[in-house]
Amino acid sequence: MLGWEPVIGQEHVQEVLQQALAKGRLGHAYLFSGPEGLGQEKVLDALAASLSCSVNILKPCGECEGCRAYAGGNHPDLHRVVPDGASIKLDQIRSLQQVLSLHPYLGSYRVCIVDGAEAMTIQAANSFLKMLEEPGDRVVFILLCRSTQSLPKTVVSRCQVLPFRPIPLSVLQDRLQEEGAPPNKAQAAAFLSGGRPGEAQRLLQDENWQERERIIGDLGAFPGVGGARVLALAEEWSKDREKVDLFLDMALLWYRDLLVLATTDRKDLVVNCDHLPELVNQAQRYAPGELLRALESIEGCRSKLAGNVNLRLLLEDIFFTLEKEVV
């Protein structure tokens, strides 16, 4: 959809960009910072649509050649760079230099989007810095990254940083209920997402919600499942590496909740709030030190996943720790 639609919690970002468009004072580089799921793509889409329109930069007409090209995903003035594998490479940045030296073909500007900017190699970042220092006429750079800390300070300093912030959990919960989510699911999704609407909506999808319940079912049985079940679980989860990240994320939150309940009376701090009775019961079966070791084991597995490791052995180590047994 062309045009500016309200993005909950990110009104400050939208106002900055709309004012810049209205006053004709558009910056040459913007840095959208913040975790995924906060509406970055919606704001980016609105800005790119405005800059692609051949008729009205404030409110895309939707009918001109520029708008039609943007809607069709083939606007000649729009260029997007994404990581090639694990990184954005020097050759990708160099290829931009050639196209950005040309004048806009249909729209008012040439727009360069760098998605996952923190993935730029040192060489790519240095090359990109030169482009920022000499941006050329009618060029706008839009960088997306999780945190400004992951980019060279020299790159950040040449951009206008627009932080995307999580929204209050109560506000998100109300919004999810307005969209049809049951109260218990809305509350849990809001807490689990950390105030990120996109992530909350993703979690509420039937397939993802069922996967979460499956993970909680496995975790909630500890300790006391026995060695044979530990080995079976490790084999089962190691067969689907793509889901291991989700499993580990959920495991960290679950055992974090157990530690909260084992050491405080702050039930209001529990993330998996829709499973509070099970958590309270399970927390009584662990000592705080055992829960800390469990969290260390889970976090250790996450840090090792990027390497060439035996996933099944890593998971066995986690599950035996949850079982309170020494491997």
Secondary structure as GFF3:
##gff-version 3
##sequence-region A 1 327
A	DSSP	alpha_helix	11	23	.	.	.	ID=ss1
A	DSSP	beta_strand	29	33	.	.	.	ID=ss2
A	DSSP	alpha_helix	40	52	.	.	.	ID=ss3
A	DSSP	alpha_helix	65	71	.	.	.	ID=ss4
A	DSSP	beta_strand	78	81	.	.	.	ID=ss5
A	DSSP	alpha_helix	90	100	.	.	.	ID=ss6
A	DSSP	beta_strand	110	115	.	.	.	ID=ss7
A	DSSP	three_ten_helix	117	119	.	.	.	ID=ss8
A	DSSP	alpha_helix	122	133	.	.	.	ID=ss9
A	DSSP	beta_strand	139	145	.	.	.	ID=ss10
A	DSSP	three_ten_helix	148	150	.	.	.	ID=ss11
A	DSSP	alpha_helix	153	157	.	.	.	ID=ss12
A	DSSP	beta_strand	160	163	.	.	.	ID=ss13
A	DSSP	alpha_helix	169	178	.	.	.	ID=ss14
A	DSSP	alpha_helix	183	193	.	.	.	ID=ss15
A	DSSP	alpha_helix	197	204	.	.	.	ID=ss16
A	DSSP	alpha_helix	206	219	.	.	.	ID=ss17
A	DSSP	alpha_helix	227	238	.	.	.	ID=ss18
A	DSSP	alpha_helix	241	263	.	.	.	ID=ss19
A	DSSP	three_ten_helix	267	269	.	.	.	ID=ss20
A	DSSP	three_ten_helix	273	275	.	.	.	ID=ss21
A	DSSP	alpha_helix	276	283	.	.	.	ID=ss22
A	DSSP	alpha_helix	288	304	.	.	.	ID=ss23
A	DSSP	alpha_helix	311	322	.	.	.	ID=ss24
###
